Amino acid sequence: MQADMKFDVIVVGGGHAGCEAASAAARMGATTALITHKIETIGEMSCNPAIGGLGKGHLVREIDALDGLMGRVSDKSGIQFRMLNRSKGPAVWGPRAQIDRKLYRKAMQAEILHHENLSVVEDGVEDLSVSGEKVSGVIGESGTEYTASAVVITTGTFLKGIIHRGAERIPAGRVGEKPAIGLAERLYALELPMGRLKTGTPARLNGETIDWDPLEKQPADDDPIPFSYLTDRIEVPQVSCGITFTNPETHEIIAENIEQSAVYSGAIAGRGPRYCPSIEDKIHRFADKTRHQIFLEPEGLDDPTVYPNGISTSLPRDVQDAFIRKIEGLENVEILEYGYAIEYDYVDPRALDSGLQVKALPGLFLAGQINGTTGYEEAGAQGLVAGLNAVRYGRGDDNALFDRAEAYIGVLIDDLVTRGVTEPYRMFTSRAEYRLSLRSDNADQRLTQRGIDLGLVGKTRAEMFHVKHAALKSGRDLMQSVQMTPNEAQKLGWKVNQDGQRRSAWEYLAYPSIDMAAIESAFPEIAALDGMVKTQLEIEAMYAGYIERQKDDVEALRREEALALPSDLDYAAVGGLTNEVRAKLELIRPATLGQAGRIEGITPGALTALLAYVRRRPERKTSAHA
Amino acid sequence: MRRDTICALASGHPPAAISVIRVSGPETTSIIAERLSVSQLKPRHATLVELRSESGDQIDSGLAVFMLGPASYTGEDTLEISLHGGRMITELALQSIMSAGARLAEPGEFTRRAFEAGKLDLTRAEAVADLIDAESEAQLDQALKQMDGALETLYSGWREDLTETLALLEASIDFPDEEDAPERVDAPVRQKLENLKSALQQALADGNVTERIRDGFRIAILGKPNAGKSTLLNQLAKREAAIVTDIPGTTRDVVEVRLTMGGYLVWVSDTAGLRETHDVVEAEGVRRALKAGDEADLRIWLHDAREPFRSDRVRPGDLVVSNKSDLVDPKSVSRETLAISAKAGDGIDEVEAEIVARISSLTKNVTAPIITRARHRQGIERALAHLETASQNLDNGIGAELVSEDVRLASRDLGTLTGHVDPESVLGAVFSSFCIGK
C-alpha cells in the first residue's frame, strides 16, 4: 500500500487549477496524484456557469494549445457559444460559452479519472511533509502519507474563508464545503506575505418560476466556434440567455437596507473586484443610473437553476427575496440558494517564482485563487504552469517560462509574481502589450510547438499541429511568391501606389481596402487554398505592419529576459541600491533583468548595478527560449 | 543582436567651456562620413574636424576621437567630439547627428551597453549606477520644477487625455457585454484625439523657436525703390552682396545673404522696392518682395528720411528705420525711429543691436535643459504621428484595437513627459467611468 503512495507530483484540489496542474504533470510523464476530499466535485463551477470572454477566452485557447483540458471540456458542455467583439478586429475576439455545469463536471471527471499517469485519491489533506528544507509530500486526513518531490496546492479560498450574508457568518470555502484547517495552519506557519480579498455571488433562481415571455433573449451564435483546436464542431444543443434589468423600486429596497449588507456594515475588510461589484456597490457608486442589466444564465440543459449575472449580494435573505421579486420576470421567482460574499486570505504571489513555486519552501507550488486571482481560466492557466514546473523541478530542470510577447499565460504569471495583486486579479486584453500578436486565433501557432518541446502535448494534437502549420507555411509562401505590378492592380480597381514596384499577393492583402476575396479573384491559385488557411493568413496580413513594428520592442524585451538573475542573489552585496529598492528586490527576487525592470519603483541605476552583477558571475542559462 | 546608434551630450549642461558629444553604435562610421569634414577617422587619434548640419552648414569645429569597437567604452564603434560649449552649438550638433541616423540615448544607456558588452567591473558599476540614478530621478523633477507649474499642468493634462482615450477604447474592447460600456466610442475618442493633437502641435510650435534659430532667423528689408535697402544689406554683410545704383528699381529679385549676428545665424533679404509698376519683371520682383516679407521673422521697413513714412503693410513688431539721416536735420527725425545713413555707415551697429535684441527676446523662454528638450521634441513628434494614424484609422472605420495600439504607442512616446500610463491606470479610469459588473 505505502509503495503505491509514492508520486512525482501531488496536486491538492480538484478545481480548475488542480485539474490542469494534474493533467499537465501527467502528460509530461510524471507519476501524478490528484488528492481531493470529494471526487464528485472535480471540475465544479462554483461561480457563474460560463467559460471564456475577453482575455479569458484567450487563456482557454492557450491552455488548449498546450494540450490542456479546459477547452475540450468546455466544447463538450457549452450550451451558448458566442464570439464576443465580432464587430472588432480578430485580435480582440473573445470566445465565450455558457456552460452546463453538470456536463462540464462529467466531461472533466472523465478526463481526470481516465488520465494516463494520473491517480485520483479521495482524502482530505491535513499537512505537508517537509524533509530538510524541502517539501516531500502530504499527510492525509486518513493518516496516509503521500510522498512526492513536488506538491501543487490549488485549494481556492480555503484560507480563513468566511461567508457573509447579512449578519450570518459561515466559515467555509464554498457553501457546503468545509475549510481544511491543518493545511492552512502549515501555510500560515511559513509566514508568507498574505492579503485579504473578497468576492461575491448572486442568488440562484429556479428557472421554472421565471416569467420569460416579456424578457429579451440573447441567443447563441449561429455558427458556434469551439474553444479547442481539436474540436471540429459543437454538438451540444444551444440555448439562449434572458436579459432583465433592475429598476428604481429594486434600488430603493437595496438602498434602504444597505447597512445590512456585510460589505457596508463593515464586517468585511477584504478588497473586492472593481469589475464585479455587488449590486449594493453598483447602486451606491453609480447612484444616477436607474437600472442595471442582469443576464439570466441557465446552469444546464436539464437543470432549472438560473444564475442571475449582475446582482451578486451579501444582503440578508429577506432583503434578497424582496429586491429580486421587484425585477421584471422574477416577480414570482423561487430562490434556490441565496447570494453571499466570501472573504478569504490569499498568498501574495510575489512570494512565488515564475514557475509558481514558493520561494521560501522548494517543492511547494501554488496555483489558482489562493494566489489572489479570480476566474476559472486564470486558475487553469496557473495550474498548467505549476504542473509543468513541478515536474521540471523534480527533474532538476529550470523553470519553463512563457514571456509577455508569447502568451497571455506569460502576462498573467509575470503580472502576478512581479506586481502582486490589490483586488482579485482578472485577465483583460488591455493588460497585454503585444495584444495584436497574442490572438485567440493563433494560440496554437504561438504555443503548440513550445508545448511539444516541453513534453506537454500528446501525439494527436502534435500531428494535427504539424499538418496545419505546414499548410499555413505553404499558403504564406504561395502568397509571397505570386506578384502583380501596381498597374495591373489599378486595373482591378485597387487603390495602390503607382510606383512601378511589383508587390506580392501578401503585400496587397495588407492594404485595408483589399480583402481575401479580392486577392482570390486576382490570383486563382490562392483561391484553391484551404478555407482555414485563407482565414488565418488574412488575419496575419491585417496585423503584419503593426507586428513588424513591435519586433524591436519584443527583441529588447527578450534581450533583458535572457539575462538571468540568480535566485540566491545577495542584494545587500550589490552596491548602488537604495533600501527601498533592495527591499522590493528581496521580496520579489526577479528571475531576470527584464522582470526586475517591471517592478514598480526600480530605477535605471538599480538595473545597471544588477546588470553588472550578472555580468560578473558565470553565465547561467534560462529555459525561456532555449 | 540588432542595435541602434545613440548619441548624447556626455559633458555637463551648456554653457560650458566645451561640450563633449558621444556617439555609439553601428551607424557611427556613416555619421562621421556624412557630418564631419573628413570621410573617416583614424581610430584612437585626435583629429581637428568641422561638424556640419544636415544642409551642409558648418556648425563648429572641434577635436574628434574615433574608437573602433570592441575596443571602446561601450564595446561598439564610438565617436567623441569636443565642441565649443554653447547651448546652441550643442543643440545643433545633436540635431545634426540625429538627422544622420542616431537617436538620443536614455539615461545610463552608454553605461548599460558597456556592461552588456562585459566592459565594466563591479566597482566601477557601482559608482556609475549612483550617478545615473541621480540623473534619471532628477530629470522628471527638473522638467516639472524648473519650468514653473504651467508646464506640469500641461503634461498632466496630456496624461489625463491619453488615459481617458485609452479607457474609452479599452472599455469598448474588454467589456462588450456590459450595458454601461459603450459599443462604439468613435465620437468621444475623435474629440479627445483632436484635443491631444492640437495640444502637441502647439507644443511643437512653441519649440519652433529653437528650430528657427537653428535654420537661421529670417529678416526682410522692405521699402520704396531707392530707399537704400541694398546699401543697408551690404553694410550688414560688410561686402558688396547687392548691386547698388542710383536708379530706382535696380533690385528686381530677392537677394539673400547669410550672416551671423551676436552668435545667431541670420538670413537677410534685400527685396525689390515696392511701387505700382507696369513692368512685368519688376511686378514679379514686387510680388516676391512681399512674399519674402510674409515669411520673415522680422521685417525692416527702410524709408528715405526726407519723406514721411507711410505704409498699410506695417505690422506690429516690424522695425522702421529712417535712412539718409545725414541729408536731414537730426531734430526732425522721430526718436522712436532708428535713424541711419547706410551710405556713410552711421547707425548700422544700432540696427544690428536691435536685430540681436529681437532674437534674444524670442529665445529667452527656452530655458529647459537642452538634452531633455531634444528628447521631448522627438517624443512629441513621434506621438503626434501615432495620434494622426489613430485618427485616420478611426475615420476609416478600422477596429478599436488598432486605434488603441497607436494611442498606446503615443502614450509611450510621451512617457518621459507625462509619466508612464500603465494598464492599471487605464483600467482604473474604465471602472470609475463605467459601471462594469456582469
Interface residues (C-beta under 8 A of the other chain):
Chain A: G53 L54 G55 L84 N85 S87 K88 G89 A91 V92 G94 R274 Y275 C276 P277 D281 K282 R285 F286 K289 H292 Q293 F295 N309 G310 F428 T429 S430 R431 E433 R435 L436 P512 Y546 D552 E555 R559 G575 G576 T578 T603 P604 G605 A606 L607 T608 A609 L611 A612 Y613 R615 R616
Chain B: M1 R2 E106 P107 G108 T111 R112 F115 E116 G118 L120 D121 L122 A125 E126 A127 V128 A129 D130 L131 I132 D133 A134 S136 E137 L166 E170 S172 I173 D174 F175 P176 D177 E178 E179 D180 E183 N396 I398 G399 A400 E401 L402 S404 E405 R408 P423 V426 L427 G428 F431 C435 I436 G437 K438
